[in-house]
Amino acid sequence: VSIERSSVALTDAKYTAWDTVPIRRERKPQAVDGTIGTLAAKDEDVDTRTHFERIYKSVLFGSVLGGFCGVAYGMMDSWGTKEGRRPEKFAEAAANVRIHAAVFAGVFAGYQSAKEGFRIARGTKRTDPFDPANMIFASAVTVLPMGLHPVTRKVLPHMMFLVAVDGINEAGVKLY
């Protein structure tokens, strides 16, 4: 049984099966030697999105990531003890998970939007080198006020860890 993968003969060395896949985006200009040239670097520096789109995507990213971390924290906080695993306490534990998911999602979405808003206000780009002042200012505005209320004070170290992981990622530090 023969299965034909593409209309291009795969025996020819200069063609592969991927050559028949339609390209839906423009290719970046390349230098004569096949490497990406300086024209492509100039195209990447231009961000054509509006400020609203940039902040909206940051809020969406922060709420999704913060929500997942909040669910994980709420599950560990609720079901991490023998008392929390009792069947009659399930509704209370599930409510605790929802509250933590909402707190983490809201605060981390606020942090991401503040960070992107400060980046827009200062005129910097995502491609610029790591800017710790931006991260510190955004966390001071959004995360540190959690210490004012006793309910959110106990999750403050975990939110600061989430901010630290975001900072490590933004700095480009490879931990592996």
N, C-alpha and C positions, 0 to 999 in steps of 0.2 A: 504494500500500500504506500503510495507516494502522496505526500502532503506538500502542496505548493505554498510557500510563505509569501511570496511577492511576485510581481510580474518581471522583476529584474533578476537576471541570472546571478545566483549567489556564488558561482564559480569565478566570476570576474573579481579580481582583487580590489578594484577601486570602488565597488558598490557593496552595500550591505542591505539588510532587510529594512533598516531604518530610513534609507534613502527614499522610499516610496511613501513615507508618512507625510501628510500635508502639513506645511508650516503655517500657523495662523498668526504669527507675529513677525515683524521685520527682523532680519538678521542685523547684528551690529557690524559696522564696517571693520574690515580686517586689513592688516598690513600685507605686504607682498609675501612675507615669509609665513603667513598663516596665523600669526598671533594677533590678538586683539590690539588694535592700534590706539593712538591717543585720541582719536575722534570718539571712540566708544566711552572713554573715561569722561569726556566733556558732556556726553549725552546723559550719563548716569548722575551727574551732579545736579541736573535740572529736575526739580520735583514739581510736577504739573498739577498735583492735587491741591484743592482749596484747603484753607485752614480748617473749615468745618469737617472735611473728609479726613484730614489727618487726626483731628481730635476725636472724631467719631470712631475711627479704627482703633485708637489707643484706648478709648473707653470700652469698646467691645472686647479687646484683648484682655484688659484688666479685669473686667467682670467675669469673663470665662475662666481665666486662670485663677483669679481670686476665689471664685465660686467652687472650683474643684478643690482647691486647698482648704477652703472652709468646710466643705463636706468631709474631707479626710480628717481635719482637726476635730470637727463635731462628732464624728464616729468614734475616734479615739477617746475623746472626752466623755462621751455618753456610754459607750459599751466597753470601755477599758477596765471597768471594775465589775466585781461580782454583782453588786447592787444594780448596776445599769443593765445587766443582761437578763434580769428577771422579766418574764413575759408581761406582767402587769405594769411594768415601767416602760414598755416599748413606745407608747404614745408620747410620753415625756421625753424620751431619748430622741425620737424622730423630730420633735419640735426643737430640741436643742441643736440637732444637725441643721435644720432649716435656718435657725437664727444665726449660727456660725457661718453658714454659707452666704447668707445675706450680708453679714458684717464684713467678711473677707472680700466678697465681690464688690461691695460698695466702696470700701476703703481703697482697695487696690485699683479699682476703676478711677477713683478720684486721684490717686497717686499718678497713674499713667496719664490722665488728662492734664493734670497740673504740670507734669514733666514735659509733655508735648507743648502745652501752652507757653511755658517758660522758654522752651526751645524756639517757638515761633516768635515770641516777644523779643528775645535776644538776637534773633536773626541767624541762629546756628542751624546746621543740617544734621541729619542722622549719620551722614558719612564723615562728619568731623570726628576728630579723636575724642576719647572718653572725657566727659565733662563732669567731675564729681560735684561741683558747686550746684549744678542743675539737679542732681539726684538728692543732695542734702537739702536744698531749698524745698523741693517737692515733698520730701518726706517730713520736713518740719511743718509744712502747711497741712498735710493730710493725715499722716500716720501718728505723729506725736500727740495730737489732741486726743487720741484714744486713751492716754494716761489720765485724763481728767475724770473719767467715769469708772467706777469700780467694776462694772460688768465687762467693759472692753479692756480694762487694764490688764487682765490676766492673759489676753491674747496678743498684747503688744509685742512681746519677744518673738512670737511666731510671725507677726506681720513684718517686723524688722528683718527677720531672716528671709522672708520673701523679697523684701526690698534689696537686701544684700545679694541674693541670688540674681536678681534683675541687674544690679550694678556690675556683678562679675560678668554676666553675659554681655552687657553693653560694653564693658571694657575689652572684651575679646580674650579674656584669660582662659586658657585651655587647662582644665583640671584633670585631663586623662592622658 
